[in-house]
Amino acid sequence: GWKSLEEDHLRTAYDNMKWAKEQPEYRDWADQVRQERAAGYAYEEATLPEGLATVAVPVFDEGKPVKYIINAIGPRGDVVGEKLPELVGMVKNLARLASERR
């Protein structure tokens, strides 16, 4: 979902993905990718070791969909709930600064 949300691209990305745990249904995965793209960040805990969660935000560069990704990973209790918006904001600020520095 980094390059495009077009169905062909999503299907190819899904088919080529190396899944760390059980592979989700394509439709569920594609819906999650679309939601995360709209939100500007991705949240994940299901594929990480138990008790951890992560927030990832893209860093953009002119002419490229995504140049890098900034990722914050930590104990789930420090990432979820009321803490999530603050963490997302911090990571988005870092990504924005990195995008400006290119």
FENTAWO-V270781 format. One record per residue. N is the residue number from 1. RES is the residue in three letters. SS is DSSP state (alpha for helix, beta for strand, coil for the rest). Layout:
# FENTAWO-V270781
n | res | ss
N | RES | SS
N | RES | SS
This chain:
# FENTAWO-V270781
n | res | ss
1 | GLY | coil
2 | TRP | coil
3 | LYS | coil
4 | SER | coil
5 | LEU | coil
6 | GLU | coil
7 | GLU | alpha
8 | ASP | alpha
9 | HIS | alpha
10 | LEU | alpha
11 | ARG | alpha
12 | THR | alpha
13 | ALA | alpha
14 | TYR | alpha
15 | ASP | alpha
16 | ASN | alpha
17 | MET | coil
18 | LYS | coil
19 | TRP | coil
20 | ALA | coil
21 | LYS | coil
22 | GLU | coil
23 | GLN | coil
24 | PRO | coil
25 | GLU | coil
26 | TYR | alpha
27 | ARG | alpha
28 | ASP | alpha
29 | TRP | alpha
30 | ALA | alpha
31 | ASP | alpha
32 | GLN | alpha
33 | VAL | alpha
34 | ARG | alpha
35 | GLN | alpha
36 | GLU | alpha
37 | ARG | alpha
38 | ALA | alpha
39 | ALA | alpha
40 | GLY | coil
41 | TYR | coil
42 | ALA | beta
43 | TYR | beta
44 | GLU | beta
45 | GLU | coil
46 | ALA | coil
47 | THR | coil
48 | LEU | coil
49 | PRO | coil
50 | GLU | coil
51 | GLY | coil
52 | LEU | beta
53 | ALA | beta
54 | THR | beta
55 | VAL | beta
56 | ALA | beta
57 | VAL | beta
58 | PRO | beta
59 | VAL | beta
60 | PHE | beta
61 | ASP | beta
62 | GLU | coil
63 | GLY | coil
64 | LYS | beta
65 | PRO | beta
66 | VAL | beta
67 | LYS | beta
68 | TYR | beta
69 | ILE | beta
70 | ILE | beta
71 | ASN | beta
72 | ALA | beta
73 | ILE | beta
74 | GLY | beta
75 | PRO | beta
76 | ARG | alpha
77 | GLY | alpha
78 | ASP | alpha
79 | VAL | coil
80 | VAL | coil
81 | GLY | coil
82 | GLU | alpha
83 | LYS | alpha
84 | LEU | alpha
85 | PRO | alpha
86 | GLU | alpha
87 | LEU | alpha
88 | VAL | alpha
89 | GLY | alpha
90 | MET | alpha
91 | VAL | alpha
92 | LYS | alpha
93 | ASN | alpha
94 | LEU | alpha
95 | ALA | alpha
96 | ARG | alpha
97 | LEU | alpha
98 | ALA | alpha
99 | SER | alpha
100 | GLU | alpha
101 | ARG | alpha
102 | ARG | coil
